[in-house]
Amino acid sequence: MNFTGTAPVIDATGIHAPTYAYLLDWLKGKYREIYGNDIYLEADSQDGQWLAILASAINDANSAAVAVFNAFSPATAQGASLSSNVKINGLIRRTPSNSTVDVKLTGQAGITITNGVVRDSGNNRWALPGTVVIGTTGEVTVTATCQTAGSVLALPGEVSQIATPTRGWQTVSNLTAAAPGRPVETDAELRNRQANSVALPSLTVLDGIAGAISALPGVSRYRPYENDTKVTDANGIPGNSISLVVEGGDVTEIARTIALKKTPGAGTYGTTTEKIADKYGILHPISFFRPVDVVVFVKVELKALAGYSSSVASKIKMQVAQYIDALDIGETVYLARLYLPANLAGDPEGETFDIVSLTIGKSASSLAADNLVIAFNEAASSDIANVDVEVVT
């Protein structure tokens, strides 16, 4: 970009501002036009320092102008301005949330549970919706919210205690793991959700459903699938059906959103089923999946070079675990791609070791140097405790 003055320039590619070095040279040039080319304006002179102050002030003003310009687009806005921008799409930045878990309640048909609370094996309390009515089949599935904020985990079967006994309420259990709570939504996550939300009025119905699901409170990850053939596909989805895998969010709201957005006659497929009434009062079973958590174990054997220490091993564990946790629902764990985080790409400490072998598996006893296939309704996860780094000679 060629500048002729000190002001920012807006063109077809956006806004551009001159650098501090350019501004300082421009001011020195104008100064010499007035006082002559022989005037001394280096950093150790009074005049040079004064021009540096002016250049810094202009640079700060230009930076503010660039920030204001970028604040009008969700693609470039940051912080409060991004939060304000996405309101036009009906979105708000997600605040820190509590963990949620789908629980199945059984008891006498028609019994109403008011302000019910259940407990898990760790004595964490989970609140049910304000009013829950056990259906005619003697059971109902609802979403319970942990009363402790943050990432509280509960594995399948751990939420099994009734904390507020109610006449006619007999058992509680969770068939799937809890969706952990999350911190405040980052700018990158909010931009991605805004981009998905504009798919609501799209020509593709599946994109519209996915966009509506992404806007629901508590939904952290999701993935839609469609089988538009007449036969069951490789994932087991029946013909002329859709299937959504959704992590987090209220089970009833998810089912209601799918029922509202899907086309008439299209079937839904999944292990979590809710009956949603249409405007005529007719109940329709709406099914979807909660992602099955697949814990990935990793073993890295390496040869230590100059500068290697135990802190490097800890960094390798963290980078590998974070990479696996960031994978999408149904995404295969490719062995070759794990070498990038395992080698600490871009980190100088990556030069202190050489990887001899890298193996992965679904248990510590089934490690292999091969890709780990994840089913369409599964999600890979890992932790530094699941990553073993061993120095070999």
Secondary structure, DSSP 8 states (H G I E B T S, - for coil): ---SSSS-EEETTEEE---HHHHHHHHHHHHHHHH-TT---STTSHHHHHHHHHHHHHHHHHHHHHHHHHTTSTTT--HHHHHHHGGGGT-------EEEEEEEEEESTT-EEES-EEEETT--EEE--SEEE--TTSEEEEEEEEEEEB-----TT-EEEESS--TTEEEEE-SS--B----S--HHHHHHHHHHHTTTTSS-HHHHHHHHHHTSTT--EEEEEEE-SSS--TT---TTEEEEEEESS-HHHHHHHHHHHS-TT-EE--SEEEEEE-TTS-EEEEEEB--EEEE-EEEEEEEE-TT--HHHHHHHHHHHHHHHHTS-TT--B-HHHHHHHHTTTT-GGGGGEEEEEEEEESSTTS-BSS-B---TTEEEE--GGGEEEEE--
